[in-house]
Amino acid sequence: MFHEASYGFRPGRNCHDALAAVLALHDQGHEFVLDADIKGFFDNLPFRVIMQAVAAEVADGNILRLVQKFLRSGVITWTGNSTTPAGASRATPTTSWCSAKARPKPKRR
């Protein structure tokens, strides 16, 4: 699910592992390191992208409709109800799974 070169928030991986990988690549002649973190990426996935990814894994129309209703539901806040402008703004097991399925798969070399 994650790219092999990803070390952030990965089970069994830490910053020491990332540094060891960078040093090993440096020893192989690589000269640059790219560190990218897209703030709020999973909070701003379009519903369409999430639903396409879920539909690729789930064939049951009832489940797909349930996920779609969940994603489009609003949230209750202290100041009243509000709509959800993006697909995964609430951190729940469902949105985490949907976000994981909507991530682009890494290209094999």
QUIDA-V674936 format. One record per residue. N is the residue number from 1. OMEGA is omega in radians with two decimals (none if undefined). D_FIRST is the distance of its C-alpha to the first C-alpha in Angstrom with 1 decimal. Layout:
n->N omega->OMEGA d_first->D_FIRST
n->N omega->OMEGA d_first->D_FIRST
//
This chain:
n->1 omega->3.12 d_first->0.0
n->2 omega->3.05 d_first->3.8
n->3 omega->-3.08 d_first->6.7
n->4 omega->-3.12 d_first->9.0
n->5 omega->-3.13 d_first->11.7
n->6 omega->-3.14 d_first->10.4
n->7 omega->-3.10 d_first->12.6
n->8 omega->3.07 d_first->13.2
n->9 omega->3.12 d_first->12.7
n->10 omega->3.10 d_first->10.6
n->11 omega->3.09 d_first->12.2
n->12 omega->3.12 d_first->14.7
n->13 omega->3.12 d_first->14.7
n->14 omega->-3.08 d_first->17.5
n->15 omega->3.11 d_first->19.6
n->16 omega->3.09 d_first->21.5
n->17 omega->3.13 d_first->18.6
n->18 omega->3.12 d_first->17.9
n->19 omega->3.10 d_first->21.6
n->20 omega->3.12 d_first->21.9
n->21 omega->3.12 d_first->19.3
n->22 omega->3.14 d_first->21.3
n->23 omega->3.10 d_first->24.5
n->24 omega->3.11 d_first->23.4
n->25 omega->3.08 d_first->22.5
n->26 omega->3.11 d_first->25.8
n->27 omega->3.11 d_first->27.6
n->28 omega->3.09 d_first->26.3
n->29 omega->3.11 d_first->27.9
n->30 omega->-3.04 d_first->25.3
n->31 omega->-3.05 d_first->27.0
n->32 omega->3.06 d_first->24.7
n->33 omega->3.06 d_first->21.8
n->34 omega->3.08 d_first->19.8
n->35 omega->-3.09 d_first->18.7
n->36 omega->3.07 d_first->17.4
n->37 omega->-3.12 d_first->16.9
n->38 omega->-3.09 d_first->17.4
n->39 omega->3.08 d_first->19.4
n->40 omega->-3.10 d_first->19.0
n->41 omega->-3.08 d_first->16.2
n->42 omega->3.04 d_first->14.8
n->43 omega->-3.01 d_first->18.5
n->44 omega->3.08 d_first->19.3
n->45 omega->3.08 d_first->17.0
n->46 omega->3.12 d_first->19.6
n->47 omega->-3.09 d_first->20.0
n->48 omega->-3.13 d_first->20.0
n->49 omega->3.14 d_first->16.5
n->50 omega->-3.10 d_first->15.2
n->51 omega->3.09 d_first->17.5
n->52 omega->-3.14 d_first->16.6
n->53 omega->3.12 d_first->12.9
n->54 omega->-3.13 d_first->14.2
n->55 omega->3.09 d_first->16.9
n->56 omega->-3.11 d_first->14.7
n->57 omega->-3.02 d_first->13.5
n->58 omega->-3.13 d_first->16.8
n->59 omega->-3.06 d_first->20.2
n->60 omega->-3.13 d_first->22.5
n->61 omega->3.12 d_first->24.4
n->62 omega->3.12 d_first->25.5
n->63 omega->3.13 d_first->22.0
n->64 omega->3.11 d_first->21.2
n->65 omega->3.11 d_first->24.4
n->66 omega->3.11 d_first->23.9
n->67 omega->3.14 d_first->20.5
n->68 omega->3.11 d_first->22.4
n->69 omega->3.13 d_first->25.3
n->70 omega->-3.11 d_first->23.3
n->71 omega->-3.10 d_first->21.7
n->72 omega->-3.11 d_first->25.1
n->73 omega->3.09 d_first->27.0
n->74 omega->3.09 d_first->28.7
n->75 omega->3.08 d_first->28.9
n->76 omega->3.14 d_first->32.1
n->77 omega->3.12 d_first->33.0
n->78 omega->-3.11 d_first->36.2
n->79 omega->3.13 d_first->37.7
n->80 omega->-3.14 d_first->37.0
n->81 omega->3.04 d_first->34.4
n->82 omega->3.12 d_first->32.1
n->83 omega->3.11 d_first->29.8
n->84 omega->-3.06 d_first->26.1
n->85 omega->-3.11 d_first->25.8
n->86 omega->-2.98 d_first->22.0
n->87 omega->-2.97 d_first->19.4
n->88 omega->-3.08 d_first->17.6
n->89 omega->3.12 d_first->20.4
n->90 omega->-3.13 d_first->20.6
n->91 omega->3.09 d_first->18.3
n->92 omega->3.07 d_first->18.2
n->93 omega->-3.14 d_first->15.9
n->94 omega->-3.11 d_first->16.1
n->95 omega->3.09 d_first->15.4
n->96 omega->3.12 d_first->12.4
n->97 omega->3.14 d_first->10.9
n->98 omega->3.13 d_first->12.2
n->99 omega->3.14 d_first->11.0
n->100 omega->-3.13 d_first->7.3
n->101 omega->-3.10 d_first->8.2
n->102 omega->3.12 d_first->10.4
n->103 omega->3.06 d_first->8.2
n->104 omega->3.10 d_first->9.0
n->105 omega->-3.13 d_first->7.0
n->106 omega->3.11 d_first->8.3
n->107 omega->3.10 d_first->11.6
n->108 omega->3.12 d_first->12.6
n->109 omega->none d_first->16.0
//
